Amino acid sequence: MTKLKELKKFIQQIANAFAAVMDYEIGILDDEVEIVAGTGKYKEIVNSRVGSGCITDRLISNSNSKSFFVEDTDSNDLCNRCQFKKECPVLAVVISPIKFSGQVVGTFALMAFDETQRQNLITNRSNLITFSEKVADFLSSTLAEKEMRKQMGILADQFKAVINSVHEGIIAINAQGNITHINQSATEVLKLNQVQTGKNIKSFFPELNLERIFSDSIMKNDYCETKLKYKQGEEEFELLCNITLIKNNEQVIGATISFRGLEEMKQLATKIIAEDQQSAFDKIKGTSNEIINLKKQMHKVAQTSSTVLICGESGTGKGMFARAIHEESDRKEEAFISVNCAAIPENLLESELFGYEEGAFTGAKKGGKPGKFELAHKGTIFLDEIGDMPLHFQVKLLKVIEDKKLERVGGVESIDIDVRIIAATHQDLKKMVKEGKFRKDLFYRLNVIPFSIPPLRERKEDILLLSHFFLQRYSHLLGKDIEGFTEGAKQKLLNYSWPGNIRELENSIEYAVNIATSNYITEKYLPETILESFSGNEETSVVPTLNEVERKTIIKALQEFGTSGKGKEKAAEALGIGRSTLYRKLDDYNIELS
């Protein structure tokens, strides 16, 4: 098998992705002159061999080969000896060698199959040759890597960089904020009928604070990322924007704003996360700062054997986090034993956790039975719903944790155990300690490394990402072709409180996919519990969200201390946050006070 065939599926994905954003067809041949991947007409003949004498043949025979540009295949000398010439549908081509260990092992080609494509290829020949060589270099570097996972990671980064530069909307503005250039992707994303050069950028993004951007107050290395709202008619959506300053002799003369739809980015993130998992924590979906930081912190402590306590409401995924910690630890090759303390009858708890000897009680198995702690020896035991454990048994658990020994029910000998304990609860253990419902000494034994998982309603940026992930899962499982959600359905999903958190969200999407009869999930396919929560809202008092409370508090502080630079500094100090954090929140909440 040739080197390129080993990456056949991956190379075809690259070809498809590039072809989707470029008006040319792509062909990738190996050193046996066989078509490994292709698009358009070339996709139909993948696995076929091109006749000898073709350009790829010539490139393979010379390790010092460079890229070729053929403006007219009918008259060019490079194509004269090709056996496939009479049947070849290619009118013009840019072709670059793919090298491995100093040898040409294949070629990457951009091809024109009609006159319009040919003229475009000729017009953009310099850029396309550079592009072709870059892609060929990407493939060459992939072949050179020893570890496949590392290869794909590097290529994915390079691939995404190229795609973003082609597919992103780009607007250039001068120092006055007037648009000097806007590309085709930008007009499509913003749904504009004509080029809008000369207009002020504020006509599209009223909330964009140019004074702050041009003053460098929020820029790091002349670059920053931000979210901007855009409204066109009745439609409103968010864009994820990258802003880069343009300078001349350190004088700011303008900026470039590149952007993509936030919804599109979240769907892309879901796909990348699903296809390129590098650690156990990558299985846990979420792009909110809270989840990203939580996964980073858990990843750090995973390598230790310290006891972990995970708190969070029901349905937030405490079990998934516990398993991820185990799978990233040195104990990952050993057992992960999960115990739901609330599900075991009180009279069976001791025998289930610590095991029993033969004859310990009526019905005891011959030879006895090891308990969960013994089964988890050298591995991890996950004590879920630890807050439901009876007080009298907490004493016995504490002794096992402290002594690292246990005795089976009916036994007389101590058994050494080496387990890592991860406990979880949806209850407030500190409050239970004060009320005498949970032992203080056991709480401190468990609360060595505490983590708190935020409820879904406090990380709304994850709701649509998770919704699309579950939509893809259940569409596949149920054999349905559902492309996404309508705007109305998205708003319902975003504004619902999700008392059951991720578990409830998953169930809701599974329900919607089951009953949907169209290609999109509309409001009517959502469960009644969600729809009923919005009925009669105007007649009931609404509890403000944390974001609303925070916004009002910031406004109150600015009204008290003023909106000057000094006033904002005092306001930030009074709020207990840094000045840069205050500026970011002013942007996030669109607060403008004169």
Phi, psi and omega in degrees: 000132180290163182301317183291328179295334178296335180248023189306309183298316181294318180295322177297322177297319178297315179301315180297318183294315180292320181297331181293337182245005180228145183269048176220160175265156185237138175226135179234119183247149177262186184282001170259014180058035177256140180284110182275322180207155180188169177232165179060228181296329180288334179293329181291338183242026174301142184084355176275157178258136176277148182299157178294157180090358180286173183297321178301320177304316182292319180296321182295325184285351183228110183292344179265013184299147175239181183293148175244145171237119180249112183284327182215106184293337183289329186246352185283138182298331182298335184260357187297324185267004182284126180293341184267004191301315185295326182267351186292124181273359184281130179266325179208157185205144166249125186226134183230144181283143172256122188246150176215123180054041175082357181247147176282121182247005179166184181221152173245129185229139169255125190236146174253128181251354175220173187293324179296314177298321180298314180297320178295322179296319180293315182298320185257024189304316183298311180294322183287328175296314177301315180299315181299318180293323178297315180295318177299321177296321178303312182293322178297316180295327178296315180296330184282342182287145180279323184254128186296320181298318179294322179301310184294325179296314180297314182294325179297318179297315179294319181298315180295323179298317179294313181300316181298320181291333180272319191268339183290149169285138182228128176234131175252136179233157176268187185294341178270356180088007179277141183286124178256340178202143175216127185273174185297319180299324179294318179295327179288315180297318182275000177057048180263144180276338181211163180296138186248035179294144182098333179285155178279141183298335180293340178290339177261320183233081183302331185276355182289121182266090183294325182300318179291320181296312183288342179273359179070010186293333181244005186268139173244117184056041178063027185213144173207161176244144178204163175255135178233140176272141179229134181235129177229105184067234179271351184268135178224134178209168182258147177239142173265116189245142170248124182246125180236129180287146173252123184238152173226112185054047179068003177264126179290120181245002179162194180201158171248139179240114176250143187206159172216158179297133181299323180296318179297319180296322180291322178295320179296319179299319179301316182293317181295316180300318183292325187267342187229050180288129181247344178214168181298331181288341178292341177289340181272113186281139177159131178242005177289154180302323182298314182288320179299313180293322179298315180295321178297314181295317180294323179299323180295318185273352183299328185285347180270179176249014182294150179288140182240138175241120181251121179249148179167156181296162177299137177089006181273353176096031181301321180296321179295319178295320180298315180295323179296319177301315179298314185290341177262003182264173177289350181265008188299335179280349180262183188287147169245109184254121181256132181231124174266103186296334181280342186267349183263127177305144185304321183285349180253355187300314183295315181291328179290318183278320186253351179083177179212158178267163177300133179080008182296328179200166179300127180094358179294139181294149175295130181089353180079187183208132178289149178270180183298323180295319178295319180296333181269006182307130183075354181245220185230138171247131181252110181264091182280149181053049181296335180293344180268003181287132180302146182302317184295332180276338180300327178298316181293320179295318179301317181296319179297318180296317183287317185273342186056033176220156175215161173237130176295156174298126182083002181260165180237345182262143176277142180243123179289139177227145176232094181228150169264134182255126170240119180250155180214152179201152173261000183262163177272096185294326179298317178295320179295325177298314180297326181275359179077018181264352179214136184293133180295317183295323178290322178302314182290332175292326182274330188273041181289306176236098183271143174228146177235122180269122181291145176293160185298327182293343180264000176222064188297337180295346179270347188296311182289325178299313179294323180298316179292324178297312179292327178297315179297318182298308187279336172297319178291314182296324184264003177066038180245152181251080181251124189273332183175204182241146173287164181298322180296319178295320179300317181296321177297315180297321183288326187264352177287149187279343178051064177298332178268004175056218188295325178299318179291321179298314180299315179298322181294318179291320177299318178299313182297318180296322180299317187262352183294140178240005179236180183278355179229146175278116177258175181303321186294343179272353180282153180301153182300324182301325178287312183296320181294333181293342181262349182282134177073022180298329183290345183261356183241156177286141182254127176283124182294148177285165177300323179296320179295318178298316181296319180299314181296322180294320178295316179300318180298319179295319179292324177294329181280318186259347180097168184253008174290172179301317179292321180297318179294326178296317179293321179298316179298319179296318180293326180279349179078028179230165178283162181295320180295324177295320178299314179300319180296319180291328175299321177289313183302319184263004177056049180265120177228109179244129179272000000 
